[in-house]
């Protein structure tokens, strides 16, 4: 009988629950434990309730591989630190963790983001298109709707309708999630961002916006990570790329157009269902799909949505009504507060709406995540800056 790999899961939210159900019927993979911080008795609707545990040690002791999908940077950092110390490979579907503290761990064990969410899908696409001779210019996300300042009432309605948490719904709507995703893509795939906060080209058709981004990347002289805002677009990703001139008639025949930019589109991403592909890649010894790199160049800063007064407490940054995330270059903004670190943070200096939070503006509780970020920042700002300034008339907009 084929050996079953015991998979431990961190997180009992939307993705965690879906992945646990996806493991049912997998002949080569079996669920070991699911780590939750909730009282186990309160998780009556969770599948495989007998696998729930509040003990990180129990999770680790019974698992061959860990899948982390909690979406909580502080918690994920602590758990992944312990898992890697136990020499377990870790797969994440957690761009918030990867962008904030993931770089601290890339040389401490096996750590990879999973295929399924947009960053992992773009990493897998890059492997395919580069093998076919394409030269990527844009690693693109497709977003259907954006509202930087949604109301609580709006978000409560949509979170109920979509069956996701209030914080998830808010982070998706205010743009924080796409900023996190594309920051990870930039760091992990060796790309840059065109401007702080990304361009986010509004375009009815994905291909039109993708070609505009490709023009910008070509002028910049290096690949970029960005997104198009297309209300009618699919929930997928794309790569805008070039190819050799002698391939032009073939690519025209194959319905990719006349170039010089070819838009390669994946029209879906299936999150929890695709995680198993990455787990199996590990078992085949295929290596890391995507991580944030040891010396990232891009982070996601917290930007105030409203006036923050001295003494205010930001209980959670990602998905809050106090701040949203915007991609920034670390070297240009070394003292910014990564939005993923904002948990039970106390404001010590007033911050105006639209203002980027700096480390001197808040008091952050001590944590391994904070320690990790400070170490990452030092490595990142010490490296030589090879990037030129893009001299186009593009206003950096948060």
N, C-alpha and C positions, 0 to 999 in steps of 0.2 A: 504494500500500500504506500502511495506517495506521502512523503512527510508534509504535514500541515504546518505552515508558518503561523505562529501565534502573534496576532496583531493587537496591540494595546492602543486605546483611543483616549485622547484628552479633549474633553468638551462634550456637553450634552445638548448643544443648541441645534439649530436648523441643519448645519452641515454634519455635525457629529451624529445626530439621529439618522440622517439619510445614509451616511456611510455605514453605520452599524447594520441597517437593513440591507444595504448593498452587499455586505459580506455573507449574508445568508445564501447558502447554496454554492459558495465558492469552494471547490474541492481541495484547493491547495492553500487556502487561507482560512483561519478561524479566529474568532474574536476571543481575546483573553480577558481583559478588564477594560472598564470605561471609567476614567477618573472624573469625578464631579465634586464641586464644592457645595452643592446643595445637600440638604438632608435627603438621604436615600428614600425615606418614606414618602417624600413629597414628589418623587419622580414616577408616579404610578403609570403615566402614559408613555414611558420610555420603553422601547423594545429591549428584550434581554435584560430585564431589571436585575436578574441574579448576577450579572457581570459588573454592576456598579460598585465603585469603591471610593472612599474619601482618602485613601492612602496612596501616596506616590510610590512608596516602597513596594506595596503590593502590586501596583501596576507594573513596575519595572521587573520585579521578581518573576512574573508570570508571562512576560512578553519577549518576543524575538525582535520586534520592530515596533516603534511608536509612531502613531499618526496624530499630530497636534493640530487641532482646529478650534481652539477656544476663542480666538479673536481678542484675547486679553494679553497685552504685551508683558505686563509685570508678572502675571501668573505663568505665562508660557516660558518666559526667560528662566524662571526658577526650575520649572519642571524639565525643560530641555537641558539645562545644566546638569541636573541629576542623571538624566537618561544617557547623556554623552559620557559622563564619568563612569557609568556602568557599561560603556562600550556598545550601547545599542544604537543602530541607525535610526535617524529621525526624519520623517516626512512631514512637512507642514502644508496646510492650506490656510495660511495665515500671513498675508503680506504685511500686516501691521507689525507683527513680530519681526519678520525678515528685515524690513526697512529700518526699524528702530534699533534692534539689538542683535539681529542675526549675524552680522559681520563679526561679532565678538567670538563666534563659535566655529567659523568656517575651517579653522585649522585645529580644532579640538575634537574632531570626530566626523562621522558621516551625517551631513545635514543637507536636505534638498527640499525645495518647494515642489508641490505635486502638479502634475498636469491636471487640468480641469477648470481652474480659475484662469482668468485672462493671462496673467504672467506665465504660468506653466504652459498654457496653450501656445503662446508666442515663442517660448523657448523650444518647444517641440517642432513648431513650424519652421523656426530658423534652421534647425538641424536638417529638415527636409529640403528647404529651398536652397540652402548653401550647397548641399550635395548635388543639386541640379544645376549649379553654376550661376544662380542669381546672386546679386550683390545688394543686400538690404539697405535701404535708405531710411525707412520709417517702420518702427514697430508700433502698430496702432491698435487702440482700443475703440470700441463703438459704444457710445452712450446715447440713450434715447431722450433723456430729460435731465435738466439741471436747474436747481433753485438754491442759491447760496444761503438763503435765510428762510427755510420753511417754518411754518408755525407748528406748535405742539399739536393742535387740533388736526391739522393736515396729516402729520406723521402718525398720530394714533389711528386715524382712519385707514391709511395705507398699510400700516404694519398689520392691522387686523385682517385687511383684505388679502394681503400677500402671504400671511402666515409666518412672518419673520419678526424679530424683535424690534422694539422702537429704536434702539441705537443703530441697528443694522440699517433700517429704513432711512434714518436720518443721515447716516454716513454715505449711503448710496445717493441720496437726493442732493445733499449740499456739495457733492463733489469730492469729499474726503477720500472715499474708497478709490475712485479712479486716479487720484493723485498718488495714493499709496501704491496702487498696482503699477503705474507707469514709472514711479521712482525705482521700484524693484526691477522692472524691465531694463531701465537705463543702466543701473549698477550691474545687473547680472549679465546683460548681453553686450556690454561695452558701448553703450550709446550715451548721448547727452540729452539735455532738455533745451529747447529753443529759447524760452523765456521763463522766468519764475511764474509758477501757477499754470504752466503749459498753455498752448495756443487754443486747443479745443475748437477747431474749425467747425462752424455751423454750416451744414450742407445737407440738402434734402437727400442727395444720393451719396453713399459712402465713397464711391470712386472719385467723385469730384473733389471732395475734401481731402482724400488721400493723396491725390495728385498735387494739390496745393501744398500739403505738408512735404511732399517729396521735393518740390521746387525749393522750399526753404532749406531742407536738409542738404540738397545739392549745393546751394549757395554757401551754406555754413561749412561744408567740406567734411562732414561726418554724419553718421546715422543719428537720428533722434527718436525719442520715445514720446508719444503724444496720443491724442484721441480726436475723433470727429464726433460732433453732436448732430446726430441724424435721427429724427423722430421716427422715420420709417425704416431705419436700418435694423438688421438682425442683431441678436444678442451674441455677438461673436468678436473676432479679432481679424486683423489684416496685416500684411507686410507689403509695403510699396518698395519695389526693387528695380534695379537695372539688369540688363543682360547684354551679351556680346551682340554687335551689329549683325553678324552673320546668322543669328538665330531669329532675326526679326520676321522673315516670311513664315517660319515655322510657328512662332508664337502668335502671329496674326491668324494663321490657319486654325490654331488651337483656341481661338476666341479670346485671346488676352489683349487684343488691340494692336495698335501700331507703335506703342512705346512713346518716348523713351522709358517711361515708367510703367511697370506691370504690377497690377494690384492683385495679390493673392489673398483670397478671403476664406476664412473658416466661419461659417454662418451660425455656429453654436458653440457653447461650452457647457459641459454637463457636470461640473463641480464634483460632487460626491461620487458619482458613477465612474469618473475617470481616475480617481485616486488609486484604484487597484492596479492600473497600468504602471504607475510609478513604483508602487510596492514591488511589482513583479520585475521591473527593470533592476531594482536593487538586488533582488534574488539572483538575477542573471549576471550580476557583476558589471552592469553597464555604466555605473558611476552617477555623478550628480547631474540632474537635469538643469537646475537653476538655484542659485543662492544670491545673496546680496554683495558678494565679493569681500575680500579682506580690507580693502581701502575704497569704500564707496565715495562717489562724488556728489550724489544727490540725496537729500533728506526731505522730509515733509514737515514743514513748520506749522505751528499753531497760529491762526489768525483770528483775532477777536471778531465775533459777530455783533456784539453790543458792548456798551461801556462796562468795563470791569473795574470795580472799586477795591480799594485796599481792604483786606479782610475777607473778600469773597472766596468761596471754596469751589474749585472746579473738581467735581467728584469723578468725572471721566471726560477725556478730551474727544476721542473718536466717537462720533454719533451724538454729540451734545448740542445744546442750544447756546452755549457760551462761545465756542470756537469751532473752526473748520480747518481742514488741512490744505496746504499749498506747497507744491514742490519747489525747492530752492537748491542752489549749489552750496555745498557745505563750506567751501573756501571763501565764498563771498558773504556768508552769513554764519560764522562759526559760533556765535552766541545765541542762536535761535533755540527755542524750545521745541523739540520734536513732539508732535501732537500725541504720539503713542505713550509718552512718559507722563502725560497729565492724568494722574489719578490721585484724588484727595490732595490736590495742590492748592496752596493758599496764595492769593494775590497779595503782593507786598507793595506794588506801585500801580497807580491807575493806568489802565490801558484803554485807548479809544477804539471805536469800531473800525475795522479794516487794518489795524496795527498788528504787526507781527510780534508775538510774545518773545521776550528775551529772558535768559536765565536769571537776570537780576530782577525781573518783574514778578517772579513767583518763587515760592518755597516748595521744593519737591521733597517728598519723603525719601529717606534713604532706602535704597533697594539695589539688588544686583543689576537690575535693568539700568538704573542711573549710572552705576559704576561702569557697566559695559558701554553705554553711550559715550561717556567721557573718554574712555580708552579709544573707541572708534574715531571720535572727533580728532583726537591728537594724531592718530595715524593718517587720517584723511587730509588734514591741513598741512602736514609735513611733506606730503608728496609733491613733486614738481607739477605745476599747472601747465599742461600742454595745450589748453584750450584758448583760442583767441576769442575776442569779443565779437559777437554777431552785429554787424553794422547796418542792419536793416532797420527801417522805421517801424519797429514792433515795440509797443509800449509794454513793459513788464507789468502785468495786471494780476493782482491777487483775487 
